């Protein structure tokens, strides 16, 4: 027998052993899943759903804390580079309001002038 035939037989033996081990592992996973599902089915619905409300409440609190932290970070980032807005004098506000009224009237009635 040559070297290649010996290595070929060795690889075949290893493959067979790996397939057997895989089959055993699959069987054990299936048995565990069947046990778990049978215990889940025997419990009443109220017992199965008992922790959901508390878990949801905890999740909401965590989301609120995270959003609050995010809002704090954003507001802190905005403060140093905050742009100053121009304040419009009362006279300028009145002029702007009159102009907007004239533009509105002109668009509604098709007449009037801006001067």
C-alpha positions in Angstrom: 0.0 0.0 0.0 1.2 3.4 -0.9 1.3 6.6 1.1 -1.6 8.2 -0.7 -3.9 5.2 -0.1 -3.1 5.3 3.7 -3.8 9.1 3.9 -7.0 8.6 1.9 -8.3 5.9 4.3 -7.3 8.1 7.3 -9.3 11.0 5.8 -12.3 8.8 5.2 -12.2 7.6 8.8 -12.0 11.1 10.0 -14.9 12.2 7.8 -17.0 9.3 9.0 -16.2 10.1 12.7 -17.1 13.8 12.1 -20.4 12.8 10.5 -21.3 10.5 13.4 -20.4 13.3 15.9 -22.5 15.8 14.0 -25.5 13.4 13.9 -25.2 12.9 17.7 -25.0 16.6 18.3 -28.0 17.3 16.1 -30.0 14.6 18.0 -29.1 16.1 21.4 -30.1 19.6 20.2 -33.5 18.2 18.9 -34.1 16.4 22.3 -33.3 19.6 24.2 -35.6 21.6 22.0 -38.4 19.1 22.4 -38.0 19.1 26.2 -38.1 22.9 26.3 -41.1 23.1 24.0 -43.1 20.6 26.0 -42.4 22.5 29.3 -43.5 25.7 27.6 -46.7 24.2 26.4 -47.7 22.9 29.8 -47.4 26.3 31.5 -50.4 28.6 31.6 -50.5 31.6 29.3 -50.4 34.0 32.3 -47.2 32.4 33.5 -45.6 32.5 30.1 -46.4 36.2 29.6 -45.8 37.3 33.3 -42.4 38.9 32.7 -43.3 40.8 29.5 -44.8 43.8 31.1 -41.9 44.4 33.4 -39.4 43.8 30.7 -41.1 46.4 28.5 -41.2 48.9 31.3 -37.4 48.5 31.8 -36.9 48.8 28.1 -38.8 52.1 28.0 -36.8 53.5 30.9 -33.6 52.6 29.2 -34.7 54.3 26.0 -35.7 57.4 27.9 -32.3 57.5 29.7 -30.5 57.1 26.4 -32.5 59.8 24.6 -32.0 62.2 27.6 -28.3 61.5 27.4 -28.3 62.1 23.6 -30.2 65.3 24.0 -27.7 66.6 26.7 -24.8 65.8 24.4 -26.5 67.6 21.4 -27.4 70.7 23.5 -23.8 70.8 24.9 -22.4 70.6 21.3 -24.7 73.4 20.1 -23.9 75.9 22.8 -20.3 76.8 22.0 -20.9 77.5 18.3 -24.4 78.9 18.6 -25.1 81.5 16.0 -26.6 84.8 17.2 -29.9 85.7 15.7 -30.6 89.2 14.7 -33.3 91.0 16.6 -35.7 92.9 14.4 -36.8 96.3 15.6 -40.6 96.9 16.1 -40.6 99.3 13.2 -39.0 96.7 10.9 -41.5 94.1 12.1 -44.4 96.4 11.3 -43.0 97.1 7.8 -42.5 93.3 7.2 -46.1 92.6 8.4 -47.5 95.3 6.0 -45.4 93.9 3.1 -46.6 90.3 3.8 -50.3 91.6 4.0 -49.9 93.3 0.6 -48.3 90.3 -1.0 -51.1 88.1 0.4 -53.8 90.5 -0.8 -52.2 90.7 -4.2 -52.0 86.9 -4.5 -55.6 86.6 -3.4 -57.3 89.4 -5.4 -54.7 90.0 -8.2 -54.5 93.7 -7.5 -52.6 96.1 -5.4 -49.0 97.3 -5.4 -46.1 97.0 -3.1 -45.3 100.7 -3.1 
